[in-house]
Amino acid sequence: MQRMARNSRRNQETRVVVHPPATPEHLRPAPLDPAARGQVASHPYDCMTITCLCPFFLGSINPQGECVLPNGQTLMMAYRKEYRMLTEDERLRYHNAVTMLKPILLSNMPIVLKYTSFQVGQGSGAHSGPGFLPWHREFTKRFEIAIRLIDPSVAVPYWDSVMDSYLPDPRDSIFFSPYFMGETDSFGNVVTGPYAYWSTIDGRTAIIRALAEKGKLFTEGDIGDILSQVQIEQILAYTAPLNGCPYPPTFTAIEYTHSFVHLWVGGHMEPPEMASNDPIFYSHHSFVDFVWELWRQSRQSRWARETVYYAVMRPFNLINRDGLSNLYTDQMYRFAPRPGCTAELPNCGSPYLFCDARGWGGAHCVSKIKLGGVCSGFEGLDACFGGICVMGRCLLGPTPAPFMPQMQMPVPQRVEIARQQAARHFVDCFNRNPCCEQWSRDDECRKNRSYMKKYCMAACGICRPAYNVSNGIAFLRHKI
């Protein structure tokens, strides 16, 4: 019996599915269990496959099983790159999608994205225990679906803050410049970049940051400590155990280390109930999810990843075990490798990164430094963006080898970016129960107004959906 079980598991892990050539190898979905959840849903956030998402994008399934969008493009799995590895077009598209989603989150934020509420940020299973990683995996997935409904080509880029931690002062990183996260004034208000002067859920007219006043960024040692753990209890850890808990605190747990980065950014990122006001939150948690996935891939078999933890994942209609599913990275998104370089090829592949091939630690990629920033210890390297390191400061001048920028990249202007993109608006108009249409035909919109107004908005005509509800694709039909 044990031999049959081992053979069955081995066959499950080595099964191969042939895909059409239009889909790149790294974005081809894995084999799908017919009983897997999320193959049909009445709301896009509940989807766990591209096929499920397809009707919400007004797409159609071709004979090869791909989702073809109205513009002829194929809707593929999201591909999460390191933020500084995005192309100019990819970065501007991401900034634009998040900018377009912003007023929706402030004016009509569905419960699926209400991370900023006190009850969810503080009072759910999102923190201080085994639910931390699966909860944030589900939340980030839903945010990614929301921005992809605006621009299907985007994904949530991850922020590998290890590359900033190598700098003498990480606050001088190009990541905190108008190209990416923006800069702050003397009061901590974000005043440049794509997220300048963003209104926040707590009524402020700008995102607040207090860089480097507390905490620390991820280091390569932190990542090594996490990946070296062998027990699941050291990853899905009890970070605030009560007296008598059989699991002692694991101080290398990823939740602890991730919290230090929240503290380092400071401002809105510090309290959990306010953290998602700052877009840096999503890229930070995309990286946390990536590190967790690296551990899962290296330490667990496919079948072992999906066991235990039945606690409810508030406020989602899920349990924590659902967040352990392989479906996330089998069907919905994949991660690009972390940026790397070698002494033989000292190039990180981005104008915003440089390769430091010195020392016993081996070659590694480091974030470039803004003009005027501290570059002590990096003299002679391509450490300064658009300049050169002179007497410990980045000054305007020719960039040394090995990387020579091809062009002078303009500082992105947030207003101009919005004008360049097609005006595709996210419409939060869905039926949240698959029986809504039948109920509306039974006159429940009038008889049961309170429920139907909240959960059957599309069926009752309260709002106008962005998809066709009459073609029989968007909803699973149930007989009541």
N, C-alpha and C positions, 0 to 999 in steps of 0.2 A: 504494500500500500504506500509506504514512504517513497519507494522507487517511482511509482506511477505519479505521485504528487510532484516529485522533483522534475520528472520528464515533462509534465504538463506545464509547470512554471517556466522551464527552459524554453519550451516551444512558444509559449506566450510572449516571451521577451525577444525572441529572434524572428518573429513573424514579420514578413516584408510585404508591402502592398505596392503595386505598380501604379504610378501617377502619370497623367499626361505631361508632355514636355513643357507646356506653357508655364508651369509653376516651378520656381527655383527649388533646388534640392533642400535648402535649409528652411523653406517655408511650406514644405509638404506635410499635411496633417498625418498623424500616426493612425494606425488601425483603430477603428471605433467599435466599442462594444454596443450591440444593438440595444441593450438595456441602459446605456449611459444617460444621465440626466442632461437637460439643457439642449436636446435636439429639436424640440418645438417649444415655443414660449409665447405668451401674450404680451410680453414686454422685452425689449432688446437686452436690458441689463441681466435678464435671467438666462440668456443664451450661453451655451458652452461649445457651440460649433459655428463655423462660417455659414453652413447651410441654414442654420436657424436664423442667423443675422440677415441673410440675403434679402428677404422681403422687406425688412425695415429700411434697407438701402435702395429699395425700388429695383432690385436686381432680379435676375432669372437664372435658373440652373441649366447649364448647357449639357449636352450628352456625356461630357467627360466628368460631370459632377462639380464643375467650377461655378462660382457665382459671378455672372457677367453684369456689370453695372450699366446704366443707361448710356454712359459715355464710351462704352466698349471696353473699358478696363476691367481687369479681374480683381475681385475683392479677395485679398490674401490674408494670411495670418499677419498680425502686427509684428514688426521687427524692431526690437528695442536696442538702439545703439547707445554708446556713451555720448553724452550731450555734445562734447567737442568733436566727435567724429561725424556728426551730421553734415551733409552738404549745405551750402548756403540756402538752396531751395527747400530742403527738408526742415532746416531750422526756422526759416521764415513761415513756412506752412504750419509748423507746430505752434509758434507764437501766435499766429493769426487764429488758429482753431481755439486755443485757450482763451484768447481775447474775446472771441465771439461767444464762447460759452459763459463767460463771466457774468453778464447781466442776467442770464437765465438762472444761474446759481443764486444770485442775490434776490431776484424777484419771485421765482417760483421753483425753489429747489426741492426736488422730490426727495422722499425719505432715503432713497438709495444713496444720495450724496450728502446727507446731513451729518457729515463727520464733525462739523464745527459746533453742533449742539452740545450742551454740557452733558446731557444724558448719555449720548453715544461716546463722546470723547473721554468721559470720566466714568460713566456708570455701566458700561457694557463689558463684554469679555474681550474688548479690543486690546487691553493692556494687562500687564502684571500676571501673565500666565500663559498656558499652552495655546490659547486662542490667538495670541498676538500675530504670529506669522500668517496663519490661514485667513484671519479676518482682514488683514491689510492686503493680502493677495486678492481677495474678492473685491475689496473696495477699489483698489487700483485698476483692476480689470474693468469695473463699471465706469470709472472715470475715463478710461481709454476708449470704451465703446461710445461714450458721450462725445468725445472730440472726434472720433472717427465718423460719427453720423454727420458731422460738419465737413470733415475732409477725410475720406476713406484711406488716404495715403499715409496718414500720420500714425505715430506710436508714441508712448511715453518714454522719452530717453532717460537713461539712468545717469546719475551723478556719482562717479567714482571719486569720492573725496580723498582717497589715498593719494592721488596725483597732486592734490593741493597741499597735503600734509608735508610733503618734502620741502616746501618753500620756507625761506626764513620768516616770512609773514604771509600766511595764506590769504589774508585780506587783500593782498595785492594781486591775487590770481586773476587771469583774464576771465575766469568764470564770473567774477563779480565786476563786470564791465557792461557797457551798453549792448554788447553783442549777445549777452546771455542773461544773467540775473539782475543786472543793473547795479548802480551805486547809490549810496545813501548820503544825505546831508548831515550836518552836525547833530541833528536831533534824531537820527536813525531812520528818517523817512526815505523810502526808495523813490528816487527822483529822476533816474535815467533808465534807459532800456525799455523793453517791450511791456514791462509791468509797472512803469512809473505812474505814480499818483492813482493807484487802484483803490477804489473804495472797498471797505472790508465789512464783514458781517457785524462787527462791533461798532460800526458807525464812523470809523476813521476815514480820512481822505487819502491815505497812503498806507502801504504795507510798512511795518516797523521791523527793523533788524538791529541787533547789537552784536556784531561779529566779534568773536574771540574773547568776550568778557567772561565766559564760562565754558566748561566742557572741552571737547577736543574732536578732531576729525578722525575718520577711520585711518588706520595705518596698515601696512602690509602684515605686520605682526598680528594685528587684530583678526585679519582675514585668515591667516594661518592657524590661529588658535581656534577659530570657529570650525574650519574645515578639518581640523585634527580630532574633533570630538567623535566618539564612536557610539554613544548612546543617544537615542531620541530624546530622553529626558534632559539632556544637556543642550538641546536645540529648542524644543518646545518646552521651555523651562518655566518653573514656578519662580518668578522673580520677586514676588512679595508673599512668601509662604506664611501661613498662620502657625501658631504654636502647635506642635504635634504633627505637622506635615512630614510625611516620610521622605520627602525630596528636599534636601538642603539647597540653599541658594547656589546657583552656578554663575560665578562672577564673570565668566567668559561668554555667557549667553548673549546671543545677538541682540536681544531686546535692550540689555544694559548698554552695549556698545553703540547701538543706534541712538539711544537717548542722549548720549554725549554729543552727538552731532546736532540734535535738536537744540541743546543748550548752547553749543558753539555759535549757531546761527542767531539764536536769541530772538527777542521781539515776539512777533506772532508765532514763531516756530517753537517757542519754549513751552507754553501750556498746551496740553493735548487738545483741549476743546477749541483752540484757536489756530492750530498749526496749519490747517489746509487753506487758510487765507493766503498763505505764501505759496506760489507755484513751485518753489524749490522743494516743498513737501513731497510732491508726486515723484519727482526725479530721485529724491533721497530714498523713498520707499520702493521705487523700481529697482534701485541697486540692492537694497536689503532683500528683496524678493529674488534677485539674481544670485546673491550669495547663498541664500537658502537652497535655491535650485542646484547650485554647484554641489552643496553638501548632499542633497538628495541623490543626485546622479552618481556621486562617488561612494556613498556609504549605504545606500539602500537599493534593493531590487524593486522593480515596478510594483509587484504585489505588496511589498512591505510598506510602501509609501502611503498606502491608502487605508491604513487601519487605525483603530482607536479614536478616542475623543468624540463623544456623542453630545457634548454640551451644545446648547442652542447658540447660534452665532447672531445675536441681536445686532441691528434691527432687521437683518435679512431673514428671509424664510428658509434658513439653512441651519445645519448643525456644523460644528467645527470640523468634523470628519470630512464634510464636503470640500473644505478648503485644502485638504490633503490630496485631492484628486489629481491624477495625471492629465486630466483633460485641459487644464490651463495651458500647459506648455506643449501638449500633444495637438491641440486644436486651435487655440486662440492667439498665442503669441510665442515668440522665441527671442532669445538674447544674442546679440552680437558678442563675440569674444572681447574681453577687456583689452584696451590698447597695449601693445607691446613693441619692443624693439630689441636689437642685438648689437653687439660691438661691431659685427660685420655689416649690418644694415641699420645704422643709427638714425632711423627715421620712423616716427610714430604714425605717419599717414594723415596728419592734420596740421594746419598752420597754427593751431592753438596749443599744440603740445610740442615738447622737445625731448630728445633722448639723452639720458645721463648714463653713460656706459662706464663710469668710473667706480672704483671701490669694490669691496668684496661681495656686496649684495647682488652684483650682476646688473646688466643693463635694464633700465625701466623708464617708462614715460612719466613726464612731469608736466604740470600745467605751466603754460607761459605766463609771464609777469607783465602787468600793465606798465605803460610809460610812467616814470616817477616812482615805481615800486622798488622795494629792496631786493637786490639780486646777489647779495654777498655769498661767495662760495661758488657762483656759477659764471664767473668771468671766463671769457673765451668760448662759452657755449651759446647755442641759439636759444637763450632763455627769455629774451625780451621780445614781446610782440611789437613789430614795427620799429625796433630799435636795437641798442647794444648795451651790454652791461659795462659801465665805467665807474670804477671806485665804489662799487656796491650799490649803484643806482641804475635803473633802466632809463637811458637817454635816447632821444631821437637820433637815428643814424643807420648805417647799412647793417643788415642782419648777417652775422657770420655763418659759415658752413656748419652743418650740412644742408640746412633747409633755406632756400631762397624763395620768398613769396612771389607768386606770379603776378599779383596785382594788388593795388591798395584797396582794401575792402571798405566800403562806406559804413559809417555808423548807422545802424538800422533806425528808421523813424517809425514809431508805432502807428501814427495816423496814416502815413503813406502806405504802410504795409496793408492795412485794412482795405484801402482803396484798390490795391492791386489784385486782391483775391476775388473770386466769384462769390456773389452774395448767396451762399447756401446757409439757411438758418435751421438750427435745431428746434424742432417742435415737440414739446413734451406733452403729447396727446396720444394716450394709449388706453386700451381697456386692460385693467389689471386682474380681470377674471375671464377665463375662456368662455364663460356662459353669458357674457354681457349682451351679445347681439340677440340671443334668444330671449333673454329677459326684457330687452327693449321692445321686442315684438309682442311680448305679453303685457305691455303697458306698465312695466315696473318702474320706468323713468318717472312716471307720475305717482304711482302707488307707494313706491319706496324711495322717495326723492333723496333722502339723506345719504343712503348707501350708494345709490347709483351715481349721484353727483360726484362722489369721491373716487369710486373705483371703476366706473363705466363711462368716463367722460366722452370717449369717441362714439360709443354706441348711442348715447343720449343726445348727441349733437351739441354738447356744451363747448367743445373745441373742434378744430378742423385738423385731422391727422395729416401727416406728410406722406402717407402711404395709402394704397388702395385697399379699403376694407371689403370691397365687394368681389374681389377676384378669387376668394377662397384660399389664399396663400397665407395671409398674415396671421390668421388665428387657427388654432386647432378646434374643430367643431365638436361639441359635446351634445349629446341628447340629454335634456334635463328630465 
